[in-house]
């Protein structure tokens, strides 16, 4: 069996990570560069001149024009944190490098923090992943399929009507050789024409070509200006449908990832974050060594996401 070059790429080792991000000063320097790539910009007046000073261990900046003061972590995902940046950077490294995901319990053990703290860190970083992914619509040749998170409840409805199942759309763009490029995993209110049309307008470029298995609701992509091609799969097994090999493989990998890493989570409330974490890693699979810094950039630009906000996530769509 040949070696998969993507699976066996070097990535960033733990010793290498600690060499570059093992001290608070190193983390501050990298965070400052991630937040202001071209130098300090005042969040109030957008002036670029400032003076720097310390308040305790916190690095501060004061705009020389409007006198506004801000800290290095203010306005970022790390705002108001009591943890050192080295702990946050280690969490970023572990979550970004975990091929099948990382549970809050595992993160707690790695970082030496409480479960509550680990859960908040995990969800803040997954939220940064989720908001980053919404910026990039799919284009070109797209495969699309319907899928569900969760299983049937004892005594509840069976099949697609189960109260414990959260519907989501899996969409995969392919390159000119038919190989996977980018992935979208998006919870929807249901598999209806209206819901799919709205999803397509938000997640697809208008001139792309969408291939589906014939589920009637997927015709809704035409309302977003997309071409819709159909291959009816009723009564046929996945092995008899090589054209859908990649989307089926990815959904299988997603199931393995979630089932192997998480004992349970609230599907209806937090589905979008867990799906986005898988999506974020998949879409950057060719550059494992840069994944931590790319997640850091997302965390630095997403803004504060306090615990109350994270826990008040709306029920799926």
C-alpha positions in Angstrom: 0.0 0.0 0.0 1.5 3.4 -1.0 2.1 6.1 1.6 -0.4 9.0 1.5 1.7 12.1 1.2 -1.0 14.2 3.0 -1.2 11.8 6.0 2.5 11.5 6.3 3.5 15.2 5.9 5.8 16.5 8.7 3.5 19.0 10.3 4.8 20.8 13.5 6.3 18.6 16.2 5.8 19.3 19.9 9.5 20.1 20.5 9.4 22.5 17.5 6.2 24.1 18.9 7.7 24.6 22.3 10.8 26.1 20.8 8.9 28.8 19.0 6.0 29.3 21.5 7.2 28.1 24.8 7.5 31.4 26.7 5.1 34.2 27.4 7.3 36.7 25.6 7.3 34.6 22.4 3.5 34.2 22.5 3.0 37.9 23.0 5.2 38.7 20.0 3.4 36.2 17.7 0.0 37.4 18.9 0.9 41.0 18.3 2.0 40.2 14.8 -1.1 38.1 14.1 -3.4 40.9 15.4 -1.6 43.8 13.7 0.4 42.4 10.7 1.5 45.9 9.6 1.9 47.3 13.1 -0.4 48.7 15.8 -3.8 50.1 14.7 -5.9 52.0 17.3 -9.3 50.3 17.6 -10.9 53.8 18.1 -9.4 56.2 15.6 -7.3 53.7 13.5 -4.1 55.8 14.0 -0.9 53.8 13.9 1.2 55.6 16.4 1.3 54.4 20.0 3.4 54.0 23.1 3.8 50.7 25.0 3.8 50.0 28.7 3.1 47.2 31.2 0.4 46.9 33.8 1.5 44.0 35.9 2.1 41.2 33.4 -0.3 42.7 30.8 1.2 44.5 27.8 -0.6 47.7 27.0 -0.8 50.2 24.1 -1.8 53.8 24.2 -2.7 55.7 21.0 -0.8 58.9 20.7 -3.6 60.6 18.9 -6.8 59.8 20.9 -5.1 58.5 24.0 -7.2 55.3 24.0 -5.6 52.5 25.9 -5.9 48.8 24.9 -4.2 45.6 25.9 -2.7 43.0 23.6 -5.6 40.6 24.3 -8.5 43.2 24.3 -10.9 42.7 21.4 -9.6 39.2 20.7 -10.9 35.8 21.7 -8.5 35.9 24.7 -10.0 39.0 26.2 -10.4 38.9 30.0 -8.6 35.6 30.3 -6.7 34.8 33.5 -4.6 32.1 31.8 -1.2 32.7 30.4 -0.9 32.9 26.6 1.4 29.8 26.7 -1.6 27.8 27.9 -3.8 29.2 25.1 -1.1 28.6 22.5 -0.8 25.0 23.6 -4.5 24.5 23.4 -4.4 26.0 19.9 -1.6 23.5 18.9 -3.4 20.5 20.4 -6.8 21.3 18.8 -5.4 22.2 15.4 -3.2 19.1 15.2 -5.7 16.5 16.5 -6.7 14.6 13.3 -9.9 13.2 14.8 -10.7 16.1 17.2 -10.0 16.6 20.9 -12.5 16.4 23.7 -12.7 19.0 26.5 -11.8 16.2 28.9 -8.7 15.3 27.0 -7.8 19.0 26.8 -8.3 19.4 30.5 -5.7 16.6 31.2 -3.2 18.0 28.7 -3.4 21.6 30.0 -3.8 20.9 33.7 -6.9 23.2 34.0 -10.5 22.5 35.2 -13.0 20.8 32.9 -15.1 24.0 32.9 -12.1 26.0 31.7 -11.1 23.4 29.1 -14.7 23.4 27.7 -14.7 27.2 27.4 -11.3 27.2 25.7 -12.4 24.5 23.3 -15.7 26.2 22.4 -14.0 29.6 21.9 -11.5 28.1 19.5 -14.1 26.1 17.7 -16.2 29.3 17.4 -13.2 31.0 15.8 -12.9 28.1 13.4 -16.7 28.3 12.6 -16.7 32.1 11.9 -13.5 31.8 9.8 -15.1 29.1 7.6 -18.2 31.1 6.8 -16.0 33.6 4.9 -15.2 31.1 2.1 -18.0 29.9 -0.3 -17.5 26.8 -2.4 -17.0 27.1 -6.2 -16.6 24.9 -9.3 -17.7 21.3 -9.2 -19.6 20.5 -6.0 -20.9 17.2 -4.5 -23.7 17.5 -2.0 -25.3 15.1 0.4 -27.8 15.1 3.3 -26.6 13.8 6.7 -27.6 13.8 10.4 -25.9 14.2 13.7 -27.2 12.0 16.6 -29.2 8.8 16.8 -32.7 7.7 17.7 -33.9 8.2 21.3 -35.4 5.3 23.1 -39.1 5.5 22.7 -38.8 8.3 20.2 -39.5 8.6 16.5 -37.4 6.5 14.2 -35.5 7.5 11.1 -35.3 11.1 9.9 -38.0 12.2 12.2 -36.0 11.4 15.4 -36.0 14.2 17.9 -32.3 13.7 18.6 -31.2 14.1 15.0 -29.8 17.4 13.6 -29.8 17.6 9.8 -26.8 19.1 8.1 -25.6 19.6 4.5 -22.3 18.1 3.5 -20.8 19.8 0.4 -17.4 19.1 -1.2 -15.7 21.0 -4.0 -13.5 19.0 -6.4 -10.5 20.0 -8.5 -10.1 19.3 -12.2 -8.8 15.8 -11.4 -11.9 15.0 -9.3 -10.0 15.2 -6.0 -11.3 16.9 -2.9 -10.5 20.6 -2.4 -12.7 22.3 0.2 -15.5 21.1 2.5 -18.7 22.7 4.0 -20.6 21.1 6.8 -23.6 23.2 7.7 -26.6 22.5 10.0 -30.0 23.3 8.4 -33.5 23.6 9.7 -34.5 20.7 7.5 -34.2 19.2 4.0 -36.7 21.5 2.3 -36.4 23.5 -0.9 -36.5 26.8 1.1 -33.8 25.7 3.5 -31.5 24.4 0.7 -32.0 27.5 -1.4 -31.0 29.7 1.6 -28.0 27.5 2.3 -26.8 27.7 -1.3 -27.1 31.5 -1.4 -24.9 31.7 1.7 -22.3 29.0 0.9 -22.0 28.5 -2.9 -20.7 30.7 -5.7 -23.5 31.4 -8.1 -22.1 29.7 -11.2 -21.0 26.4 -9.7 -22.3 23.0 -10.7 -23.9 20.9 -7.9 -24.2 17.1 -8.2 -26.7 15.4 -5.8 -28.2 12.0 -5.2 -31.7 13.1 -6.3 -33.2 14.2 -3.0 -35.9 16.6 -4.1 -34.9 19.5 -1.9 -31.5 19.9 -3.5 -33.2 21.4 -6.6 -33.2 24.5 -4.4 -29.6 25.3 -5.4 -30.8 26.6 -8.7 -32.4 29.5 -6.8 -28.8 30.6 -6.0 -27.8 30.5 -9.7 -26.2 27.1 -9.6 -26.5 24.3 -12.1 -28.0 21.1 -10.6 -27.1 17.6 -11.9 -28.7 14.5 -10.4 -27.6 10.8 -10.2 -30.4 8.9 -8.6 -29.0 6.5 -5.9 -32.2 4.9 -4.6 -31.7 1.2 -3.8 -27.9 1.3 -4.7 -25.0 0.8 -2.3 -22.2 3.3 -1.9 -19.7 0.9 -3.5 -21.8 0.9 -6.6 -21.6 4.7 -6.9 -17.9 5.6 -7.3 -18.9 9.1 -8.4 -19.9 9.9 -4.8 -16.8 8.2 -3.3 -15.2 11.3 -1.8 -18.3 12.7 -0.1 -19.1 9.3 1.3 -15.6 8.8 2.5 -15.5 12.2 4.2 -18.8 11.6 6.0 -17.5 8.2 7.2 -14.3 10.0 8.5 -16.5 12.6 10.2 -18.6 9.9 11.9 -15.4 8.1 13.1 -13.9 11.4 14.3 -16.9 12.5 16.4 -17.6 9.0 17.7 -14.0 8.4 18.7 -13.4 11.7 20.4 -16.6 12.8 22.1 -18.7 10.8 24.5 -21.7 13.1 24.0 -22.5 16.8 23.2 -25.6 18.8 22.6 -26.2 18.3 18.9 -29.0 20.8 18.5 -27.1 23.6 20.3 -23.5 23.1 19.3 -23.5 21.1 16.1 -22.2 24.0 14.0 -19.0 24.3 16.1 -18.1 20.6 16.1 -18.7 20.4 12.3 -16.7 23.5 11.7 -13.7 22.2 13.7 -13.6 19.1 11.4 -14.1 21.3 8.3 -11.4 23.8 9.4 -8.8 21.1 9.7 -9.8 19.3 6.5 -9.6 22.5 4.4 -6.1 23.2 5.6 -4.9 19.6 5.5 -2.1 20.3 3.1 -0.3 22.7 5.5 -0.3 21.0 8.9 2.7 23.0 10.0 0.9 26.3 9.6 -2.4 25.1 11.1 -1.7 26.5 14.7 -0.7 30.0 13.5 -3.8 30.1 11.1 -6.0 29.2 14.1 -4.3 31.9 16.1 -5.0 34.5 13.4 -8.7 33.5 13.5 -8.7 33.8 17.3 -7.1 37.2 17.2 -9.6 38.6 14.7 -12.9 37.0 15.8 -13.5 39.2 18.9 -14.5 38.4 22.5 -16.8 35.4 22.9 -17.6 35.2 26.6 -19.0 32.1 28.3 -22.6 33.4 28.4 -22.5 34.1 24.7 -21.1 30.6 23.9 -23.7 28.8 26.0 -26.6 30.8 24.5 -26.0 29.3 21.0 -29.3 29.1 19.1 -30.8 25.7 18.5 -29.7 24.5 15.1 -31.0 27.0 12.5 
